[in-house]
Amino acid sequence: MSDKPKVMVCDQMADSAVEEMKNYFDVDVRIGQSPEELAGTIGAYNGIVVRSATKVREPAIDAAAEAGILKVIVRGGVGIDNIDHEYAKTKGIETRNTPTASTLSVAEMAFGMMIACARHIGHGTVSMKNGEWIKKELKGIELAGKTLGIIGIGRIGQAIAKRAMAFDMKCIAYDLWDELYKPGKAPMGEVPMVTLDELLEQADFITLHIPFDPEVGATIGPEQFGKMKKGAVIVNCARGGTVDEDALLGALNDGTVYSAGLDCFATEPMKDAANPLIAHPRVVLTPHIGASTTEAGKKVGGAVIEELKAALL
């Protein structure tokens, strides 16, 4: 019987990371568990690893607490909203994440979304696969000279700003953490901080890099769309729910929003073909793949191992 701490990997990780993990831990890989299954297995482990698919809610945490050996939940990624982390803390279970590992992958994804929205790349691809040649309908806009409003100027937001400035865009930012970033106090010199209303009024492109707080609701809802600069492009590679999807559809249809790029949705997985956002010609969609690159996978895997070692060894 192994005397190594027992770890359960609940979501897909790089094979190389799982193999390296076995040098330090007794590892079981159990991908695709239902909430009931997770509650039934979690109590046998000292640590568990999740990414975005597995939700660690109160029933599973209660089961772990009753067994009494789970010390840490490690989230391979930035947000920990798929973990009831405050509740876990009350049970003596620590939650850790890997906030830097996927920064570049998400930043590049969001920037790619901006280009795809500006140049109708998604609609153009689908139309040609359908045997169409709709060149006149796909006149786009340039990024150069435009103002990019960044909502959430943490690591990812700052990485976006660097790339945008290389495209000759002007960047402005708003951050929810007012105690850290007062309007006018920039975390990087070239990006002035503004209020949310000022950002909405000035930005030609808007990208969100913030968590979703269910107690607050959407950061961009009907009121915010009403203040937005006409013809703006909005990109959400952060979390579903931060943009009100019904309000977004209305803004697309009335011309407030020129185009939208969505990598995350209020309900995931989003497979409803009848959802009007999916069929909308000026919406670019991907299935929450912002951090899904080979490079990010390796970085996340390495960071997860370091967090497990710090908590369990």
C-alpha positions as CSV (number, residue, x, y, z in Angstrom):
1,M,0.0,0.0,0.0
2,S,1.4,3.4,-1.0
3,D,2.3,5.9,1.7
4,K,2.0,8.8,-0.8
5,P,-0.9,11.2,-0.4
6,K,-3.9,10.2,-2.5
7,V,-4.9,12.6,-5.3
8,M,-7.9,12.4,-7.6
9,V,-7.8,14.2,-11.0
10,C,-11.4,15.0,-12.0
11,D,-10.9,16.8,-15.3
12,Q,-8.7,16.5,-18.4
13,M,-5.0,17.4,-17.9
14,A,-1.9,17.0,-20.0
15,D,-0.8,13.3,-19.9
16,S,2.8,14.4,-19.1
17,A,1.5,16.3,-16.0
18,V,-0.4,13.3,-14.7
19,E,2.7,11.1,-15.1
20,E,4.8,13.6,-13.3
21,M,2.2,13.9,-10.5
22,K,2.6,10.1,-9.9
23,N,6.2,10.8,-8.8
24,Y,4.8,12.4,-5.7
25,F,1.3,11.2,-5.2
26,D,-0.9,8.1,-5.5
27,V,-3.0,9.3,-8.4
28,D,-6.5,8.2,-9.7
29,V,-7.9,9.8,-12.8
30,R,-11.8,9.9,-12.7
31,I,-13.0,12.2,-15.5
32,G,-16.7,13.0,-16.1
33,Q,-18.2,12.2,-12.7
34,S,-21.7,13.4,-11.9
35,P,-22.1,15.4,-8.7
36,E,-23.5,12.3,-7.0
37,E,-20.5,10.2,-8.1
38,L,-18.1,12.9,-6.9
39,A,-19.7,13.0,-3.5
40,G,-19.2,9.2,-3.4
41,T,-15.5,9.2,-4.3
42,I,-14.1,12.5,-2.9
43,G,-13.8,11.2,0.7
44,A,-11.0,8.8,-0.2
45,Y,-8.5,11.5,-1.2
46,N,-6.2,14.0,0.4
47,G,-6.3,16.3,-2.6
48,I,-8.4,16.6,-5.8
49,V,-7.7,18.5,-9.0
50,V,-10.4,20.1,-11.2
51,R,-10.4,22.4,-14.1
52,S,-13.7,24.0,-15.3
53,A,-15.9,21.0,-15.9
54,T,-16.2,19.6,-12.4
55,K,-18.3,21.5,-9.9
56,V,-17.3,21.0,-6.3
57,R,-20.4,22.0,-4.4
58,E,-21.6,21.7,-0.8
59,P,-22.8,18.0,-0.9
60,A,-19.4,16.8,-2.2
61,I,-17.6,19.0,0.4
62,D,-19.8,17.6,3.2
63,A,-18.9,14.1,2.1
64,A,-15.2,15.0,2.1
65,A,-15.5,16.6,5.5
66,E,-17.2,13.6,6.9
67,A,-14.4,11.3,5.7
68,G,-11.9,13.8,7.2
69,I,-8.8,13.4,5.0
70,L,-9.3,15.9,2.1
71,K,-6.9,18.8,2.6
72,V,-6.9,20.7,-0.7
73,I,-8.9,21.3,-3.9
74,V,-6.7,22.6,-6.7
75,R,-8.3,24.3,-9.6
76,G,-6.1,24.2,-12.7
77,G,-7.0,27.7,-14.0
78,V,-7.8,31.2,-12.9
79,G,-11.4,31.3,-11.5
80,I,-12.6,29.2,-8.6
81,D,-16.3,29.8,-9.1
82,N,-16.9,26.1,-9.8
83,I,-15.9,25.4,-6.2
84,D,-17.8,26.4,-3.1
85,H,-14.5,27.6,-1.7
86,E,-15.8,29.6,1.1
87,Y,-17.9,26.7,2.3
88,A,-14.9,24.4,1.9
89,K,-12.8,26.7,4.1
90,T,-15.4,26.4,6.9
91,K,-14.7,22.6,6.7
92,G,-11.0,23.0,6.9
93,I,-10.4,22.3,3.2
94,E,-8.1,24.7,1.3
95,T,-8.7,25.8,-2.3
96,R,-5.8,26.7,-4.5
97,N,-5.6,27.8,-8.2
98,T,-3.0,28.5,-10.9
99,P,-3.7,32.1,-11.9
100,T,-0.7,32.7,-14.2
101,A,-0.5,29.5,-16.2
102,S,-3.1,30.2,-18.9
103,T,-2.7,34.0,-19.1
104,L,-1.3,34.1,-22.6
105,S,-3.6,31.6,-24.1
106,V,-6.7,33.4,-22.9
107,A,-5.3,36.8,-23.9
108,E,-4.5,35.5,-27.4
109,M,-8.0,33.9,-27.6
110,A,-9.7,37.2,-26.7
111,F,-7.6,39.1,-29.2
112,G,-8.3,36.6,-31.9
113,M,-12.0,37.0,-31.1
114,M,-11.7,40.7,-31.6
115,I,-10.2,40.2,-35.1
116,A,-12.8,37.5,-36.0
117,C,-15.6,39.9,-35.0
118,A,-14.2,42.9,-36.8
119,R,-13.7,40.9,-40.1
120,H,-16.6,38.4,-40.0
121,I,-14.3,35.4,-40.1
122,G,-16.9,33.1,-38.6
123,H,-19.7,34.1,-40.9
124,G,-17.4,34.0,-43.9
125,T,-16.2,30.5,-43.1
126,V,-19.7,29.1,-42.7
127,S,-21.0,30.8,-45.8
128,M,-18.2,29.4,-48.0
129,K,-18.7,25.9,-46.5
130,N,-22.3,26.3,-47.6
131,G,-21.2,27.1,-51.2
132,E,-21.8,30.9,-50.9
133,W,-19.7,33.9,-52.0
134,I,-21.1,36.8,-50.0
135,K,-18.1,39.2,-50.3
136,K,-20.2,42.4,-50.3
137,E,-21.9,41.5,-47.1
138,L,-18.8,41.0,-45.1
139,K,-17.2,44.5,-45.1
140,G,-15.4,44.8,-41.8
141,I,-13.6,47.3,-39.6
142,E,-10.0,47.8,-38.6
143,L,-8.6,47.6,-35.1
144,A,-6.0,50.3,-35.6
145,G,-7.0,53.7,-34.2
146,K,-9.9,52.2,-32.2
147,T,-10.3,52.4,-28.4
148,L,-10.3,49.1,-26.5
149,G,-12.1,49.0,-23.2
150,I,-10.8,46.3,-20.9
151,I,-13.1,45.3,-18.0
152,G,-10.8,43.6,-15.5
153,I,-7.1,44.7,-15.8
154,G,-5.4,41.8,-14.0
155,R,-2.8,39.6,-15.7
156,I,-5.0,38.7,-18.7
157,G,-6.3,42.2,-19.1
158,Q,-2.8,43.6,-19.1
159,A,-1.6,41.0,-21.6
160,I,-4.5,42.0,-23.9
161,A,-3.5,45.7,-23.6
162,K,0.1,45.0,-24.7
163,R,-1.2,43.2,-27.8
164,A,-3.8,45.9,-28.6
165,M,-1.2,48.7,-28.3
166,A,0.9,46.7,-30.8
167,F,-2.1,47.0,-33.2
168,D,-2.1,50.8,-32.6
169,M,-5.2,50.7,-30.4
170,K,-5.8,53.0,-27.5
171,C,-6.6,51.2,-24.3
172,I,-8.7,52.2,-21.3
173,A,-9.7,50.0,-18.4
174,Y,-12.2,49.6,-15.6
175,D,-11.7,47.2,-12.7
176,L,-14.3,46.1,-10.1
177,W,-11.7,46.2,-7.4
178,D,-11.9,49.9,-6.8
179,E,-9.7,49.7,-3.7
180,L,-6.8,48.5,-6.0
181,Y,-7.5,50.5,-9.2
182,K,-9.0,53.9,-8.7
183,P,-10.0,55.7,-11.9
184,G,-6.9,57.4,-13.1
185,K,-4.5,55.0,-11.3
186,A,-3.2,52.6,-14.0
187,P,-1.5,49.2,-13.2
188,M,0.5,49.7,-16.4
189,G,1.4,53.3,-17.4
190,E,-0.1,53.4,-20.8
191,V,-3.6,52.3,-19.8
192,P,-5.7,55.0,-17.9
193,M,-8.4,53.8,-15.5
194,V,-11.9,55.1,-16.1
195,T,-15.3,54.5,-14.7
196,L,-17.5,51.8,-16.3
197,D,-19.8,54.4,-17.8
198,E,-16.8,56.2,-19.3
199,L,-15.6,53.0,-20.7
200,L,-18.9,52.2,-22.3
201,E,-19.2,55.6,-23.8
202,Q,-15.7,55.6,-25.3
203,A,-14.8,52.1,-26.3
204,D,-15.1,50.8,-29.8
205,F,-14.2,47.3,-28.6
206,I,-14.9,45.9,-25.1
207,T,-13.3,42.7,-23.6
208,L,-14.2,41.3,-20.2
209,H,-11.8,39.5,-17.9
210,I,-13.6,39.3,-14.6
211,P,-15.3,36.6,-12.5
212,F,-19.1,36.1,-12.4
213,D,-20.7,37.0,-9.1
214,P,-24.2,35.5,-8.9
215,E,-25.2,37.9,-6.2
216,V,-24.4,40.9,-8.4
217,G,-25.5,39.4,-11.8
218,A,-24.4,40.6,-15.2
219,T,-21.8,43.4,-15.4
220,I,-23.1,44.2,-18.9
221,G,-26.9,44.2,-18.9
222,P,-29.6,46.4,-20.5
223,E,-28.6,49.5,-18.7
224,Q,-24.9,49.2,-19.8
225,F,-25.9,48.4,-23.4
226,G,-27.9,51.6,-23.4
227,K,-24.8,53.6,-22.5
228,M,-22.5,51.8,-25.0
229,K,-21.0,53.5,-28.0
230,K,-23.0,52.7,-31.1
231,G,-21.5,49.9,-33.2
232,A,-19.2,48.5,-30.5
233,V,-17.7,45.0,-30.6
234,I,-17.9,43.0,-27.3
235,V,-15.8,39.9,-26.4
236,N,-16.4,37.6,-23.5
237,C,-13.6,35.1,-22.8
238,A,-14.1,35.3,-19.0
239,R,-17.2,33.8,-17.5
240,G,-20.7,33.1,-18.6
241,G,-23.2,35.4,-16.9
242,T,-21.0,38.5,-16.9
243,V,-22.9,39.6,-20.1
244,D,-26.7,39.4,-20.1
245,E,-27.3,37.2,-23.2
246,D,-30.9,38.4,-23.8
247,A,-29.7,42.0,-23.6
248,L,-26.8,41.2,-25.9
249,L,-29.2,39.8,-28.5
250,G,-31.3,42.9,-28.4
251,A,-28.2,45.1,-28.8
252,L,-27.0,43.1,-31.8
253,N,-30.4,43.4,-33.4
254,D,-30.8,47.1,-32.9
255,G,-27.2,47.9,-34.0
256,T,-25.8,48.9,-30.7
257,V,-23.4,46.0,-30.9
258,Y,-21.6,45.5,-34.3
259,S,-20.5,42.0,-33.4
260,A,-19.8,39.8,-30.4
261,G,-17.3,37.0,-29.6
262,L,-18.4,34.5,-26.9
263,D,-16.2,31.8,-25.5
264,C,-18.4,31.3,-22.4
265,F,-22.1,31.2,-21.7
266,A,-24.5,31.4,-18.8
267,T,-25.4,27.7,-19.3
268,E,-22.6,25.4,-20.2
269,P,-22.3,23.2,-22.2
270,M,-24.3,25.4,-24.6
271,K,-25.7,23.0,-27.2
272,D,-29.1,24.6,-27.9
273,A,-29.1,25.1,-31.7
274,A,-32.3,27.1,-31.3
275,N,-30.5,29.8,-29.2
276,P,-30.7,32.9,-31.4
277,L,-27.1,33.9,-30.5
278,I,-25.8,30.7,-32.1
279,A,-27.6,31.4,-35.3
280,H,-26.7,35.1,-35.4
281,P,-24.4,35.9,-38.3
282,R,-22.5,38.5,-36.3
283,V,-21.7,36.3,-33.3
284,V,-18.5,34.3,-33.1
285,L,-18.7,31.3,-30.8
286,T,-16.3,28.8,-29.2
287,P,-17.0,26.2,-26.5
288,H,-15.0,27.8,-23.6
289,I,-11.6,27.0,-25.0
290,G,-9.7,30.1,-24.0
291,A,-7.2,28.2,-21.9
292,S,-7.2,25.1,-24.2
293,T,-3.8,25.2,-25.8
294,T,-0.9,22.7,-25.6
295,E,1.3,25.3,-23.9
296,A,-1.3,26.3,-21.3
297,G,-2.0,22.7,-20.6
298,K,1.7,22.0,-19.8
299,K,1.9,25.2,-17.7
300,V,-1.3,24.5,-15.8
301,G,-0.2,20.9,-15.1
302,G,3.1,22.0,-13.7
303,A,1.5,24.7,-11.5
304,V,-1.1,22.2,-10.2
305,I,1.7,19.9,-9.1
306,E,3.5,22.7,-7.3
307,E,0.2,23.6,-5.5
308,L,-0.4,20.0,-4.5
309,K,3.2,19.6,-3.2
310,A,2.9,22.8,-1.2
311,A,-0.4,21.6,0.4
312,L,0.3,17.9,0.9
313,L,4.0,17.3,1.2
